[in-house]
Amino acid sequence: MTSKKHTSRSYFITSLLPNYDRFLECYENPTIGLSKDVASAAAVAEDCLNMADYVFLEERDHLKKDGILGSKKYREHLWKSQAAYEYICNFADARKHRALDRPSKKIGSIDDTQEVCGIIRYEDQQGFYYDARKLLYIHCLDGKTRDLAQMIFLSVKMWVEELLVLNKIDKPPSIRKLAPKFRSRAEVSQPPKMNYLGQEQETFSESVKLLVYDSVTDAFRDRQPMDKFKCEIQCTLQVGESPFG
């Protein structure tokens, strides 16, 4: 009899955690374009989606006693404890199918995701200073725009907690949090920099969003008409060869 190598624990260690590390490496790099961040986020989202199948197969007798009769119901059970996970499951399905047609969907299609170059205004005793950061948004059917990167982190964190409860792992792994929203003047390069990627023969279209850091809420807010902006951003564009020659 062969040993069971493809367990929920092994999937978590060999796929989900490495894909999460790769996502952070991509997301924290000041390079935007060619939907690379959407692709790396989708790899983590797919793993988070699939974890429910792996765990349910191993824990189905226990879960069925609680009225959870399938992996789909198990996911829905987890959505109650971590709302972000439902959006991540929808995102993973949208990446696979492009558009979703289920009545309870949170997003319409993969086109609802957006990579943005955010120009952030900060303020200290010396006045205003600025930074350029890559942001990953998802536009939801309830009219709200949510931070996709933050929901990825929350979903990974949820699975760490779930696997601990189920004794699949004996201690939490070291998972990196997203970079803090606040950056001091000393931490920001002057001028702020952003690298753009393009490809020959393909449409180039990237979004820039002006935002203000709110120190009270530790969050970015949209620029208001009275918010003054005066900054320069150093941008570079790298255009790769077309795969069609």
Secondary structure as the mmCIF struct_conf table of DSSP 4:
data_model
#
loop_
_struct_conf.conf_type_id
_struct_conf.id
_struct_conf.beg_label_comp_id
_struct_conf.beg_label_asym_id
_struct_conf.beg_label_seq_id
_struct_conf.end_label_comp_id
_struct_conf.end_label_asym_id
_struct_conf.end_label_seq_id
BEND BEND1 HIS A 6 HIS A 6
HELX_RH_AL_P HELX_RH_AL_P1 SER A 8 TYR A 11
HELX_RH_PI_P HELX_RH_PI_P1 PHE A 12 LEU A 16
HELX_RH_AL_P HELX_RH_AL_P2 LEU A 17 TYR A 27
TURN_TY1_P TURN_TY1_P1 GLU A 28 GLU A 28
BEND BEND2 ASN A 29 PRO A 30
STRN STRN1 THR A 31 ILE A 32
TURN_TY1_P TURN_TY1_P2 LEU A 34 SER A 35
HELX_RH_AL_P HELX_RH_AL_P3 LYS A 36 LYS A 65
TURN_TY1_P TURN_TY1_P3 ASP A 66 GLY A 67
BEND BEND3 GLY A 70 GLY A 70
HELX_RH_AL_P HELX_RH_AL_P4 SER A 71 SER A 81
HELX_RH_AL_P HELX_RH_AL_P5 ALA A 83 HIS A 97
BEND BEND4 ARG A 98 ARG A 98
STRN STRN2 ALA A 99 ALA A 99
TURN_TY1_P TURN_TY1_P4 PRO A 103 SER A 104
BEND BEND5 LYS A 106 LYS A 106
BEND BEND6 GLY A 108 GLY A 108
STRN STRN3 SER A 109 SER A 109
HELX_RH_3T_P HELX_RH_3T_P1 ILE A 110 ASP A 112
STRN STRN4 THR A 113 ASP A 124
TURN_TY1_P TURN_TY1_P5 GLN A 125 GLN A 126
STRN STRN5 GLY A 127 HIS A 139
TURN_TY1_P TURN_TY1_P6 LEU A 141 ASP A 142
BEND BEND7 GLY A 143 GLY A 143
STRN STRN6 THR A 145 ASP A 147
HELX_RH_AL_P HELX_RH_AL_P6 LEU A 148 VAL A 165
TURN_TY1_P TURN_TY1_P7 LEU A 166 ASN A 167
BEND BEND8 LYS A 168 LYS A 171
HELX_LH_PP_P HELX_LH_PP_P1 ARG A 176 PRO A 180
BEND BEND9 LYS A 181 LYS A 181
HELX_RH_3T_P HELX_RH_3T_P2 ARG A 185 GLU A 187
BEND BEND10 VAL A 188 VAL A 188
BEND BEND11 GLN A 190 PRO A 191
STRN STRN7 LYS A 193 GLN A 199
TURN_TY1_P TURN_TY1_P8 GLU A 200 GLN A 201
BEND BEND12 GLU A 202 GLU A 202
STRN STRN8 SER A 207 ASP A 214
TURN_TY1_P TURN_TY1_P9 SER A 215 ASP A 218
STRN STRN9 ALA A 219 ASP A 222
HELX_LH_PP_P HELX_LH_PP_P2 ARG A 223 GLN A 224
TURN_TY1_P TURN_TY1_P10 PRO A 225 MET A 226
STRN STRN10 GLN A 234 GLY A 240
HELX_LH_PP_P HELX_LH_PP_P3 GLU A 241 SER A 242
TURN_TY1_P TURN_TY1_P11 PRO A 243 PHE A 244
#
